[in-house]
Amino acid sequence: MADKMNMGVRRVLVSFMGLGVVFLIIILVNVLLSFANVRWDVTEEKIYSLSKGSKKILERITVPVTISFFFNRSSRNLPTDLKLYVRRVEEFLAEYEHAARGKVRVQKYDPRPDSDEEDWAQKYGLRPLQLGTGDRIYCGLVFTAADQEDIIPFLDPAREELLEYDITRSIYRVQSPKKKIIGIISTLPVFGGATSRQWQGASAPWLFVSELKKSYDVRQIGLFADKIDPDIDLLIIVHPKNLSQKLQYAIDQFVLSGKNALVFVDPFCLSDQSQGQRNLIQPSKSSLKTLFRAWGIRMDASKVVADLDQPTTLRSRSNRVVQSPLWISARHDTFASKEIITSKLEKMLFPVAGALQKSPQGPYSFTPLVRTSKNAALFDSFKTSLGPEAIRREFRAAPKPFTLIAQIRGKFKTAFPAGPPYKKDSLAKQIKEAKKESTIIIVADADMLADRFYVQKRYVLGFVLTKMFNDNLNFVANACEMLTGGDELISIRSRGRFERPFTTVIALQRRAQQRWLAKEQELARQVEATNKKLRELEQQKDPSQKLIISPEQEREIARFREKKRRIKKELKEVRKNLRADIESLGTTLKAINIFAMPFCVSMAGLLLAWHRHRRMKRP
């Protein structure tokens, strides 16, 4: 009996000693990992690890790169969010050092007030953040390689999803000092200048132009040009409204020389509004019929696309929140998943876009990059003024989705087979057919380039902080990088976002909105029917009794009020059920988060105990 008790005591002691050893091992592993800076990235798209694109660029470094990180880490008034973000930056920079195998070196500086480090930060052009306490906080990077230099003036936490892209792009720049040249032809004031509605600001260049200038030599091509310089690597054409035949011929010859182009046309350009008949403001339209015909592309400039499954939430003139199917918020599942330009983008906004089609006899490859959903239809552009409800009532879905962005590729033939459309003094011979393939990307909307359709701006103590709310700008950057030859940078920029939307909640809301809309439409029909009945009763009355409500009218009004009360009650029920569904989903997720891990640990413990029990019972 005593032996059995001693054996039990020994087992208990051994168990406690085992737990103590496990506890000490866990502490030791945590301490070692904290010094080793080892991390396990379990995110779906590995957003906390260096991408293959960054690693390829690091492998090709020929001149060692020094990254100088200026941050006021000794300041006592640092915002907590900024501290956490800087820790993320430092971890990322350490990964660059490790992956580059000695070709990248990170140096950290604390630019305290009146110090040499602060003088260096100012000399490099870094921008400080002015706190309410009066402290000036620098948080920027300086990249140097031999005599080449590039800077990130301020690491904006709002651009965290682009942190790797920004760092790798700067490393790429100091290794490849010669910038590619982009020429832009535009009838919109994308380089700055006053606009009729002042939507883009008094004279500031559009953001996409400013962003392109950071990576490229961007040149403006006038609307009266008859030649495009051969040293231009990529041509961007924005809203080509009423372009001269001379300029279209120059575009034709540029493409046939083997160069690439990015074209933005628009059947209803909100960013280019002019005064029309009866002093009404009318958006303009643009197309390139002559060139499109030669490229095997068609777009009816009198039609716009509506997409019921991808509407955009807007506020109407009556201050009501409406879902507009003409403003298409294209989602990832409508993007070309195998194309590097769009494969990692999440969302794009097309405010009143057109539809692109391949010509029946078009001999060139036609790849849709972005499409509508299957629940889309074409409308005459003048019907945009009718409002979202009218569009929904007239909606009849087309048999196939429409293409919003297309990529065409091939050895193109000239759009001017009879020769130049003007008397040509130049000795340059006309190119009738290309000897090498060109790629042209065509977007059926030009408004998507305007700042207000993809970026929010905040003015903080002297400088502008920007936050993108969709991937319009990322698409432009991806397209330019691919068309000028930079696949590695595309693979970095197109990485997943840190913000993960609740897709199930969004689907619940969309279904509820559809039911809500059906009830509102039913109520509108009831109002119209009641008004019609009241008018009929009014016509049947004696002229002398026109101002007196008859008993029939009173009964009709009472019936309508009862129907209105019933429908409003049903609308409230729809909203109530929506809230209940969302709360139920939240409760379920919370329960899983709270109990899943303890349950797994308990099951593992029970299995281990059962296994040990079986082993002990064996003779």
C-alpha positions, 0 to 999 in steps of 0.5 A: 500500500505504501509503495503504491502511495509512493509511486503516486507521489513520484508520478505527481512530482514528475508531472510537475517537474515536466510542466516546469521544464516545459515552462522554462523551455517556452520562456527560453525560446521566447527570449532567443527568438526576441534576439534572433528577430525570427518571425513566422508569417501566417497571413494568407498572402504573406504580407509581412514577408519580402516578396519574390520581386523584392528578392530578385531586385536585391539579387541584381544589386551591383553597387552596395546600398545604404539606407539611412533611417531618420526617426526621433526615437528619443522623443517623449511625446511619440504617438503610440500608433507611430511607435508601432508603425516604426517597429514594423518599418525596422523589422522590414528593413532588417529583412532587407539587410538579411535578404541582400546578403551584405549588399544593403546596410541600414543605419539609424539616426535620431535627429534631435533638435539642434543636432548634426543628425537634424541638419542632415535630415533637413539637407536630404529634404525629409519632412517632419511631423509637427506635434501639438506639443511642439515636437518635430518628428522625422520619420523618413528614409534616405537611400544612397548608392555611390553618387545616386540618391533617393528619399522617402520624405515621410513614412506615412502609416496610411501607406503601410500596404505599400511599404515594401513597394516604396522601399524596393522602388527606391533601391531600384532607382539608385541602381537604375538611375536612368528613368524611362520616359512617358509622354502624356496626351490629354484634353483634361488638365492633368498637368494642372491648370484651372477647370470649369468645376474646380474639382481637381483644385485650382492648378495642382497636377492630378495625383497620378501624374505626380506619382508617375514623376517620382519614377519616370521622366514625364513629358506633356505632348501638346494637342497640336503635335504632329510627331511623337519623339522616338525616345518616349518609351510609353504613351498615355492618352487621356480623354482624346476628345476631338483629336486632330488627324495629325495627332492621331497619325502620330499616335498610329506611327508611334505604336507601329514603331513597336512602342506601347500605349495606355489609353483612357476613353470615356462616353460620359466624362464627369471631369470635363463638363461644358455648358450645353443647350439651355445652359445645362452642364453636359459631360463630354465624350471621347473615342478614337474611332479611326485608331480603334478600327485599325486596332480591332476595338469597338466602343459605342461612345453613346452608351454607358454601363450599369452593373447591379451587382457592383454599385457604389454608395452615393448621396443624392441631391436630396441628401438620400443615400443611394446605390448607383449601378452607373458608378461601378465599384469593380471587385477582385472577382471581376479582374483577370486573375492570371494577368500580373497587372490586375491579379492582386488588386482588390477594388477599382471605381469606374464612375460612368464607364463605357464598354469595350468589344473586340471587332468580329474580324479583329486579328489581334489578341484581346484580353479583358483585364476588368469586366462587369459582373454578369448582372450588367446592361448598357444604357443611352448616356443621356439616361444617366440624369434619370437617377439610380431608381429609374435605371434599376426599373429599366434594367435588363441584364445582357447575356454576357459581362462587359469589358471595362479594361482590355489589353490588345497585343499584336503587330498592328497595321496602320489606320491610314493606309492611304498615307498621312492625312496631311501634306508631309514635309518630313522625310520620315517614311510611313510605317504601314505594318509593325515589325514587332509586337506592341501592347495597348491597354484601353480603359473605357473611363477617364474619370477613374484618374481624377483624384476624388475618385480614388484618394482622400487627402488630409492636410496635417500641419503643412503637408498633405497625407493621402490615403487611397480607398481603391486601387485605381492609382495602383492599376495605373502604376502597374500598367506603366511598370509592365508597359515600360518593363518592370515586372518585379515592381508590379508583383510588389505593389499588387500585394494584399491589403492589411485591411480585410473586409467582412465579406459575409456581412457585406453580402447580408447587407446587399441582400437586405438592400435589395429587399428594402429597395423592393419594398420602396418600389412597392410603396412608390407604386401604391402612392402612384395608384392612390394618386391616380384614384384620387384624381379619378374621384376628383374628376367625378365630383361636382365643380362646386365641391372641388375643395371638399374631400369626399367620403370616397376620397377619405376612404382611399386616403385611409386605405393608402395610409394603412398600406404605407404604415404596413410597408414601413413596418415591413421595412423596419423588420427588414432592417431589424433582421439584418442587424440580428443576422450581423449580431448573430454572426458576430456572436458566433465568431466571438465564441469560436475565437474564445473557445476554439483554442481552449477546446483544442488544447483540452482535446490534445490533453485528453488524447495524451492522457488516454495514450499514456493510460493505454501505455501504462496498462500494457504488461 
